[in-house]
Amino acid sequence: MKNLSKKPWFNGAVIACIGVILYCILNNLSAVLSALGTFVGYFRAVILGAVFAYLLSPLAIFFSTKVFRGKVFDKTRWALSVIFAVAVMLLAMTLLIWTLLPQLIDSIVLFSANIDGYATSLMNLIENSSLYNLIDQESFMTFSQNSLTSVTNFIKENAGNIVGFAASSGKNIASTVIAMILAIYLLMDSKRVVNGVKQLFSLVLPETGYKLFRDFVVRCDNILINYIVQSLLDALIIGSANAVFMTVTGMPYVGLISVVVGVTNLIPNFGPIVGGAIGAFILILIKPMSALGFVIFCLLLQTVDGYILKPRLFSGSLGVSGLLILSSTIVLGNMFSVLGILLSIPTAAVLSFLYHDYLLPWLKKRKESGAAAGTAGGDKE
């Protein structure tokens, strides 16, 4: 058995086996993905707990380095930092739910109850417009009526499902609580976990490879943390600015539309368009002039966000071209849906620094080594 690897047919056999395995996987990809999803589902709480711990770690580090700095906290510094980080997150979530959830539910219920009146108002607006006399009125009326009926029926039929889904999502509270408990344990024992992982990779990898891998992980971690924090802050600013504008101008459904605008702003490239379109559609059924003002404000707000706010928040830390971000958004969106779109920018940033800091220097070094070898060979001749 030990001498099998030295046989002339060994490499070919290994390649053939790998090819057969890949063919079987690709030929049954849906079943493989379904089985993988089922398997990963068993670890849902653990994975969610690790995500919570990762997201809370910067806040815990902030408390550890900025708040509990005295010698009196030497033995309890990290434990207090974790407790305060969890408390801040729970407080923020409670305030957000307490403030927004009742308004969101009232807005959805009121909107679904008045959808017939909104549709009638829109039809009256179309009939009174100057363009109405320039088109085939009968065909247009039939098309408009059918379209509005379809939209109305869809919203009325699914509004209850949306509210019901929001209510039934409370069943996941137990899983979330377990994940939070796991996150606290992971944070409390994070130094031991990190040291254990470092020790494992330092033994598995050669010294040079371990240093490269460690630097790669640290840089990826910095990119992802910076992106998450800055994106959440940007979404909060955009949603708040939208809420202030709608409140000042007396527009309805301030909470509902502002939350939609803020959340969709987290999605690169297409998110602001989706949020503006949803808000405009809701407003045009109620006050068309308000919808026009809302669209104009969204365009101005996104211009300020794209050219002033985001560059200042990100401070050039990602340094990724727009073409790479767009390509990453499309590819990862097709592969992993919304999660892929949300992670497209940090993924593009990782690919960018891999290309510039690792691949190009390696190719340059390889070319220089080849040129040096060629020169040495020529000198010998």
C-alpha positions, 0 to 999 in steps of 0.5 A, spaced: 500 500 500 505 504 501 508 503 494 502 505 490 503 512 490 509 510 486 506 506 481 505 510 474 498 509 473 497 512 480 496 519 478 491 517 473 487 513 477 486 519 482 484 524 477 479 519 474 476 518 481 476 525 482 472 526 475 467 521 477 466 524 483 465 531 480 460 528 475 456 524 480 455 531 484 454 535 478 449 530 475 445 530 482 447 537 484 440 539 487 439 532 491 446 534 494 445 541 495 438 539 499 442 534 503 447 539 505 442 544 507 439 539 511 445 537 514 447 544 515 440 546 518 442 541 524 447 546 526 443 552 525 443 555 532 451 554 532 452 557 526 447 563 528 451 563 535 458 564 531 455 570 527 452 573 533 459 572 536 463 575 530 458 581 530 458 583 537 466 582 538 468 589 535 463 592 541 466 587 546 473 589 544 471 597 544 469 596 551 475 592 553 480 597 550 476 604 551 472 603 557 474 598 562 482 600 562 484 600 569 488 595 573 482 594 577 478 590 571 484 586 570 481 579 572 474 581 569 475 586 563 473 581 558 467 578 562 464 585 563 466 587 556 462 581 553 456 583 558 455 590 556 456 588 549 450 583 549 446 588 553 447 594 548 445 589 542 439 587 546 437 594 548 438 597 541 433 591 538 428 592 544 428 599 542 427 598 535 422 593 535 418 597 540 418 603 536 417 600 529 413 594 530 406 597 532 407 602 526 409 597 521 403 593 523 398 599 523 401 601 516 400 594 513 393 593 516 391 600 514 394 600 507 390 593 506 384 595 508 384 602 504 387 599 497 380 599 494 379 606 495 386 608 493 385 604 486 379 608 485 383 614 486 388 612 482 383 611 476 380 617 477 386 621 476 388 617 470 381 619 467 382 626 469 389 627 466 390 630 459 394 623 456 387 620 457 384 623 451 390 621 446 390 614 447 385 608 446 380 609 452 377 603 452 383 598 451 387 603 456 381 602 461 380 595 460 388 594 461 388 599 467 382 595 470 385 588 470 392 591 472 389 594 478 385 588 480 390 584 479 395 588 484 389 589 489 387 582 489 395 580 490 396 585 496 389 583 499 390 576 499 397 576 501 397 582 506 394 577 511 399 572 510 405 577 511 402 579 518 401 572 519 408 570 517 410 576 522 406 573 528 409 566 526 416 568 526 415 568 534 416 561 534 424 562 532 425 566 538 427 559 542 432 558 537 435 565 537 435 565 544 439 559 544 444 562 539 445 568 543 447 564 549 452 560 545 454 567 542 456 569 549 459 562 551 463 563 544 465 570 546 467 569 553 472 563 551 474 567 544 481 567 546 482 560 547 478 558 541 482 563 537 489 560 540 487 553 539 485 555 531 492 558 531 496 553 534 492 548 529 494 552 523 501 553 525 502 545 526 499 544 519 502 549 515 509 551 514 511 557 517 511 561 511 504 559 509 502 560 516 504 567 516 500 568 509 494 565 511 494 569 518 495 575 514 489 574 509 484 572 515 486 578 519 485 583 513 478 579 511 476 580 518 478 588 517 474 588 511 468 585 513 467 588 520 468 595 517 463 594 511 458 591 516 459 597 521 459 602 515 453 599 511 449 599 518 450 606 519 449 608 512 442 605 512 440 608 519 442 615 516 438 614 510 432 611 513 432 617 518 433 622 513 427 619 509 423 619 516 424 626 517 423 629 510 416 625 510 414 627 517 416 634 515 412 634 509 406 630 512 406 624 508 403 618 510 406 611 512 412 614 515 415 608 519 413 603 513 416 607 507 422 609 511 424 602 514 423 599 507 428 605 504 433 604 510 433 596 509 433 596 502 439 601 502 443 595 505 443 592 498 448 594 493 447 598 487 439 595 486 437 596 493 436 604 493 432 603 486 427 598 489 426 602 496 424 608 492 420 604 487 416 601 493 415 607 497 413 611 490 408 605 489 405 606 496 404 613 495 402 614 488 395 610 490 394 615 496 397 622 494 400 622 487 404 629 488 407 626 495 409 620 490 413 625 486 416 629 491 418 623 494 421 620 488 425 627 487 427 627 494 430 619 494 434 621 487 437 627 491 438 623 497 441 617 493 446 622 490 448 625 497 449 618 499 453 615 493 458 621 492 458 624 499 456 620 505 459 613 503 465 615 501 466 619 507 464 612 511 468 607 507 474 612 507 477 608 501 478 602 506 475 598 501 478 601 494 474 596 489 472 598 482 465 599 481 465 594 475 468 589 480 462 590 485 457 590 480 459 583 477 460 580 484 453 583 486 450 579 479 454 573 480 453 572 488 446 574 487 444 569 482 448 564 486 446 565 493 440 570 492 439 576 498 445 573 502 450 573 496 448 580 494 449 583 501 456 580 501 458 582 494 462 588 496 466 585 501 467 579 497 469 584 491 474 587 496 477 580 498 478 578 491 481 585 489 486 585 494 488 578 493 489 580 486 493 586 487 497 584 493 498 576 492 497 574 485 500 580 481 507 580 486 507 572 485 507 573 477 512 578 477 517 574 482 516 568 477 517 572 471 523 575 474 526 568 476 524 565 469 528 571 466 534 570 471 534 563 470 534 564 462 540 570 463 544 565 467 543 559 462 545 564 456 552 566 460 554 559 461 553 558 453 
